[in-house]
Amino acid sequence: MKYMGIFVLALLASSVADAELLTDPIIDFGNVDLGSSSIKEVTVTNTGGDLYDFTVSMTGSSSEFSWTNCPSPFPSGGACLFTLKLEPQHYGKKRRKLNFDGYELAVDGVQNDVSLTIPVIGSSDPF
């Protein structure tokens, strides 16, 4: 299933197994005309009980995507809205992976790693 609207991501900072997406696991920009751009907003919420320190990065085959980061460390109950932008420079399919990598800063001193990867796709076709 492809995602076209606001994307909400909850980071449950207790283990990798507890991290879950609240909506579709793909962000789809659809077709974006060459020379124009499209923006998707992503809301990240820390629903865990502890501070969460993380970074957002992208990997994949297209440098035509850009994004803004959320502040880190990220407080329990905190939410951050950031944007993903597709600005095609060439015709064709665009594929990236949006990575959330970090760890919980637990009060008890235990550090739990949390990582999520979300496919991001789009295209720029002349027809």
Contacts in CASP RR format, 6 or more apart in sequence:
PFRMAT RR
TARGET T0000
AUTHOR 0000-0000-0000
METHOD contacts of the structure
MODEL  1
MKYMGIFVLALLASSVADAELLTDPIIDFGNVDLGSSSIKEVTVTNTGGD
LYDFTVSMTGSSSEFSWTNCPSPFPSGGACLFTLKLEPQHYGKKRRKLNF
DGYELAVDGVQNDVSLTIPVIGSSDPF
1 24 0 8 1.000
1 25 0 8 1.000
1 26 0 8 1.000
2 24 0 8 1.000
2 26 0 8 1.000
2 28 0 8 1.000
2 30 0 8 1.000
2 121 0 8 1.000
3 23 0 8 1.000
3 24 0 8 1.000
3 26 0 8 1.000
3 27 0 8 1.000
3 28 0 8 1.000
4 28 0 8 1.000
4 30 0 8 1.000
5 40 0 8 1.000
5 41 0 8 1.000
6 41 0 8 1.000
6 42 0 8 1.000
6 43 0 8 1.000
7 23 0 8 1.000
7 24 0 8 1.000
7 27 0 8 1.000
7 40 0 8 1.000
7 41 0 8 1.000
7 42 0 8 1.000
7 43 0 8 1.000
8 22 0 8 1.000
8 23 0 8 1.000
8 42 0 8 1.000
8 43 0 8 1.000
8 45 0 8 1.000
9 21 0 8 1.000
9 22 0 8 1.000
9 23 0 8 1.000
9 42 0 8 1.000
9 43 0 8 1.000
9 44 0 8 1.000
9 45 0 8 1.000
9 100 0 8 1.000
9 116 0 8 1.000
9 118 0 8 1.000
10 19 0 8 1.000
10 20 0 8 1.000
10 21 0 8 1.000
10 22 0 8 1.000
10 44 0 8 1.000
10 45 0 8 1.000
10 46 0 8 1.000
10 47 0 8 1.000
11 19 0 8 1.000
11 44 0 8 1.000
11 45 0 8 1.000
11 46 0 8 1.000
11 47 0 8 1.000
11 48 0 8 1.000
11 52 0 8 1.000
11 54 0 8 1.000
11 74 0 8 1.000
11 100 0 8 1.000
11 114 0 8 1.000
11 116 0 8 1.000
12 18 0 8 1.000
12 19 0 8 1.000
12 20 0 8 1.000
12 47 0 8 1.000
12 48 0 8 1.000
12 114 0 8 1.000
13 46 0 8 1.000
13 48 0 8 1.000
13 49 0 8 1.000
13 50 0 8 1.000
13 51 0 8 1.000
13 52 0 8 1.000
13 76 0 8 1.000
13 103 0 8 1.000
13 104 0 8 1.000
13 112 0 8 1.000
13 114 0 8 1.000
14 48 0 8 1.000
14 104 0 8 1.000
14 112 0 8 1.000
15 112 0 8 1.000
15 114 0 8 1.000
16 112 0 8 1.000
16 113 0 8 1.000
16 114 0 8 1.000
16 115 0 8 1.000
18 114 0 8 1.000
19 114 0 8 1.000
19 115 0 8 1.000
19 116 0 8 1.000
21 116 0 8 1.000
21 118 0 8 1.000
25 118 0 8 1.000
25 119 0 8 1.000
26 118 0 8 1.000
26 119 0 8 1.000
26 120 0 8 1.000
26 121 0 8 1.000
27 40 0 8 1.000
27 42 0 8 1.000
27 84 0 8 1.000
27 98 0 8 1.000
27 118 0 8 1.000
27 119 0 8 1.000
27 120 0 8 1.000
27 121 0 8 1.000
28 121 0 8 1.000
28 122 0 8 1.000
29 38 0 8 1.000
29 40 0 8 1.000
29 86 0 8 1.000
29 94 0 8 1.000
29 120 0 8 1.000
29 121 0 8 1.000
29 122 0 8 1.000
29 123 0 8 1.000
30 38 0 8 1.000
30 121 0 8 1.000
30 122 0 8 1.000
30 123 0 8 1.000
31 122 0 8 1.000
31 123 0 8 1.000
31 124 0 8 1.000
31 125 0 8 1.000
32 38 0 8 1.000
32 86 0 8 1.000
32 87 0 8 1.000
32 88 0 8 1.000
32 122 0 8 1.000
32 123 0 8 1.000
32 124 0 8 1.000
33 88 0 8 1.000
33 124 0 8 1.000
34 88 0 8 1.000
34 89 0 8 1.000
34 90 0 8 1.000
34 91 0 8 1.000
34 124 0 8 1.000
34 126 0 8 1.000
35 87 0 8 1.000
35 88 0 8 1.000
35 89 0 8 1.000
36 87 0 8 1.000
36 88 0 8 1.000
37 85 0 8 1.000
37 86 0 8 1.000
37 87 0 8 1.000
38 85 0 8 1.000
38 86 0 8 1.000
39 83 0 8 1.000
39 84 0 8 1.000
39 85 0 8 1.000
39 86 0 8 1.000
40 83 0 8 1.000
40 84 0 8 1.000
40 85 0 8 1.000
41 81 0 8 1.000
41 82 0 8 1.000
41 83 0 8 1.000
41 84 0 8 1.000
42 81 0 8 1.000
42 82 0 8 1.000
42 83 0 8 1.000
42 84 0 8 1.000
42 98 0 8 1.000
43 79 0 8 1.000
43 80 0 8 1.000
43 81 0 8 1.000
44 70 0 8 1.000
44 74 0 8 1.000
44 79 0 8 1.000
44 80 0 8 1.000
44 82 0 8 1.000
44 100 0 8 1.000
45 77 0 8 1.000
45 78 0 8 1.000
45 79 0 8 1.000
45 80 0 8 1.000
46 52 0 8 1.000
46 74 0 8 1.000
46 75 0 8 1.000
46 76 0 8 1.000
46 77 0 8 1.000
46 78 0 8 1.000
46 79 0 8 1.000
47 77 0 8 1.000
48 76 0 8 1.000
48 77 0 8 1.000
48 104 0 8 1.000
49 76 0 8 1.000
49 77 0 8 1.000
50 76 0 8 1.000
50 104 0 8 1.000
50 105 0 8 1.000
50 106 0 8 1.000
50 107 0 8 1.000
51 73 0 8 1.000
51 74 0 8 1.000
51 75 0 8 1.000
51 76 0 8 1.000
51 104 0 8 1.000
51 105 0 8 1.000
52 72 0 8 1.000
52 73 0 8 1.000
52 74 0 8 1.000
52 76 0 8 1.000
52 102 0 8 1.000
52 103 0 8 1.000
52 104 0 8 1.000
52 105 0 8 1.000
52 114 0 8 1.000
53 72 0 8 1.000
53 73 0 8 1.000
53 74 0 8 1.000
53 102 0 8 1.000
53 103 0 8 1.000
53 105 0 8 1.000
54 70 0 8 1.000
54 72 0 8 1.000
54 74 0 8 1.000
54 100 0 8 1.000
54 101 0 8 1.000
54 102 0 8 1.000
54 103 0 8 1.000
54 114 0 8 1.000
55 69 0 8 1.000
55 72 0 8 1.000
55 100 0 8 1.000
55 101 0 8 1.000
55 102 0 8 1.000
56 67 0 8 1.000
56 69 0 8 1.000
56 70 0 8 1.000
56 82 0 8 1.000
56 98 0 8 1.000
56 99 0 8 1.000
56 100 0 8 1.000
57 99 0 8 1.000
57 101 0 8 1.000
58 65 0 8 1.000
58 67 0 8 1.000
58 96 0 8 1.000
58 97 0 8 1.000
58 98 0 8 1.000
58 99 0 8 1.000
58 120 0 8 1.000
59 96 0 8 1.000
59 97 0 8 1.000
59 99 0 8 1.000
60 95 0 8 1.000
60 96 0 8 1.000
60 97 0 8 1.000
61 94 0 8 1.000
61 95 0 8 1.000
61 96 0 8 1.000
62 94 0 8 1.000
62 95 0 8 1.000
62 96 0 8 1.000
64 86 0 8 1.000
64 87 0 8 1.000
64 88 0 8 1.000
64 89 0 8 1.000
64 90 0 8 1.000
64 94 0 8 1.000
65 84 0 8 1.000
65 85 0 8 1.000
65 86 0 8 1.000
65 94 0 8 1.000
65 96 0 8 1.000
65 120 0 8 1.000
66 84 0 8 1.000
66 85 0 8 1.000
66 87 0 8 1.000
67 82 0 8 1.000
67 83 0 8 1.000
67 84 0 8 1.000
67 85 0 8 1.000
67 98 0 8 1.000
68 82 0 8 1.000
68 83 0 8 1.000
69 82 0 8 1.000
70 80 0 8 1.000
70 82 0 8 1.000
71 80 0 8 1.000
73 105 0 8 1.000
74 80 0 8 1.000
84 98 0 8 1.000
84 120 0 8 1.000
86 94 0 8 1.000
86 122 0 8 1.000
88 94 0 8 1.000
88 123 0 8 1.000
88 124 0 8 1.000
90 124 0 8 1.000
91 124 0 8 1.000
91 125 0 8 1.000
91 126 0 8 1.000
92 123 0 8 1.000
92 124 0 8 1.000
92 125 0 8 1.000
93 121 0 8 1.000
93 122 0 8 1.000
93 123 0 8 1.000
94 121 0 8 1.000
94 122 0 8 1.000
94 123 0 8 1.000
94 124 0 8 1.000
95 119 0 8 1.000
95 120 0 8 1.000
95 121 0 8 1.000
95 122 0 8 1.000
96 119 0 8 1.000
96 120 0 8 1.000
96 121 0 8 1.000
97 117 0 8 1.000
97 118 0 8 1.000
97 119 0 8 1.000
97 120 0 8 1.000
98 117 0 8 1.000
98 118 0 8 1.000
98 119 0 8 1.000
98 120 0 8 1.000
99 115 0 8 1.000
99 116 0 8 1.000
99 117 0 8 1.000
100 114 0 8 1.000
100 115 0 8 1.000
100 116 0 8 1.000
100 117 0 8 1.000
100 118 0 8 1.000
101 114 0 8 1.000
101 115 0 8 1.000
102 113 0 8 1.000
102 114 0 8 1.000
102 115 0 8 1.000
103 111 0 8 1.000
103 112 0 8 1.000
103 113 0 8 1.000
103 114 0 8 1.000
104 110 0 8 1.000
104 111 0 8 1.000
104 112 0 8 1.000
104 114 0 8 1.000
105 111 0 8 1.000
106 112 0 8 1.000
END
